[in-house]
Amino acid sequence: MANMSKEDESLGLRKRHVNSDENKSKATSKQSKNEIVKKCIGTGHISSPCQLETGSYWLTRIVLIRYVGFIYFIAFLVALQQNKELLGLAGLLPANHYLDNIKQHSGGINWSAFLSAPSLVWLIDYHVYLDYFLDYVAYAGLGLSGFLIINGGANWIIMFTLWVLYHSLVNIGQRWYGFGWESQLLETGFLAVFLCPMLSVSAVPKSTPTSQIVIWANRWLIFRIMLGAGLIKIRGDQCWRDLTCMNYHYETQPVPNPMSYFMHQSPEWFHKFETLSNHFVELMAPALLLLPAPRRLRFVGGVIQILFQVVLIISGNLSFLNWLTIVPSLACFDDRGYAWMFSRSRIQQVAAVQAEGRDGKTLLTPSNYIRRVFNISLGLLIAYLSVPVIQNLMSSRQQMNTSFDSFRLVNTYGAFGSVTKERTEVIYQGTYGHPNQKETIWEEYEFKCKPGKITRRPCIISPYHYRLDWLLWFAAFQNYQHNPWIVTMAAKLLTNDNSTLSLIAHNPFEGKDPPTA
């Protein structure tokens, strides 16, 4: 009995020793976490970055999600306020006619038709419900993107839904959605899906760190955008090589703003400096974006690209293009780079999560395992789809703003490969008189942002976008046979069509009979 008692006592001592080690481990972990929190509080700054690790992207993800939400919000707001007038059943280019042509060419509503125009619109009777579809998609997009802006967090379901909704508009948008930034938003939105956890909408979801693959995919995106824009210029208009393009750009760009006038009046040497700076930013600086180390050089590359986009925003109305191009540039900065933007409590939260990761407490849950597999698959997919994009970049016959797959996952970009040297405008006028008589008085329609009367000051509208105003700039270089909607619009103005008139700023026949010519 005495021996058994000693054995029991020995076992008890061993158990107490093991428990003591476990408690010490827990205490050490807790102490480590507390030390980090103390560092957060004791730095003297409300959000000093000194306590955050480099190469961590918890805060970066919040910034990216909010900014993507902002761009989506603008895009869906434009859709809500303009799409019925442009694409609706009574629009200038009705989408139902476009869908009918695809259906006829594909032999019905089938997989071929869907790949030609991937959109949820195929699920409805678009001859009846098209206008409702356009509105409901826009409202849903506004609601979900607004949630991203407010919350700073999202999951796969929300991000994927936004991507599908915008895809459903772009692919039936025809000329109105034929701009490079539409594909760019779809590619950016696709990457944003994989930024998020599968289900949690927390801004700092525990055990779900930001995927390094997605961060690098964003850097690869901004690299391609800028290099493509630079190469298309060097290979394009002679004025980019003799440094005279900026002499014309501000005056002849699609929709100038008030600052464009002052930029246009700059001296010759300044315009040459601008052109050289453009070549540096687009052809040389992108190399900094893909540097794995040192991180400060990558930070410098990100700052250069963001400042360049800000200058473009100030000097013209280029829709949300430049605002959107800032998004992948934001992936150049880690948590330390963003700490100044966040509250002390958020910094503490992220620092504690980083501590758990160092202590090996990040659990590989089933959802995280699935997410990791999908992220690796994403990296492989981007690598595969980048092959034709790289070939296009290296080609002397480079195409700009081109997609090589139906879902626009990896695209090629470019802007202003040629610069027009004089400005031509499409002007709409109406009259009650005979159109062939010299004494006939013509009254002019004014658009919301497109230049018209030279006495009117240019507008400031970016990041919002008037699709009609923008497309009229392209129409001025062609004839009406290439733009049949111009004739359709003239016919609608002759009837004082309210839907069409909502797209313009001034109707000289408001409250009167429609013009006769």
Protein Blocks (a to p, Z undefined) as FASTA:
>chain_A
ZZmmmmmmmmmmmmmmmmmmmmmmmmmmmmmmmmmmmmmmmnopabbcklpcehiaklmm
mmmmmmmmmmmmmmmmmmmmmmmmmmmmklmbdfklmmmmmmmmnopacfklmmmmgcfk
lmpcfklmmmmmmmmmmmmmmmmmmmmmmnopacfklmmmmmmmmmmmmmmnmmmlmcfk
lmmmmmmmmmmmmmpcfklccfblghiacdfklmmmmmmmmmmmmmmmmmmmmmmcfklm
nopmmmmmmmmgmbdcfklmmmmmpcfklmmmmmmmmmmmmmmmmmmmmpmbdfklmmmm
mmmmmmmmmmmmmnocehjmlmmmmmmmmmmpcfklmmmmpcfklmmmmmmmmmmmmnop
accdfklmmmmmmmmmmmmmmmmmmmmmmmmmmpmkbcehiafbfklmaccddehkbccf
bdcdddddddfbdfkbmklccdddddfklccbfkbccddfbfbdcfklmmmmmmmmmcfk
lmmmlmmmmmmmmnopaklmmmpmbdckgoiacdfZZ
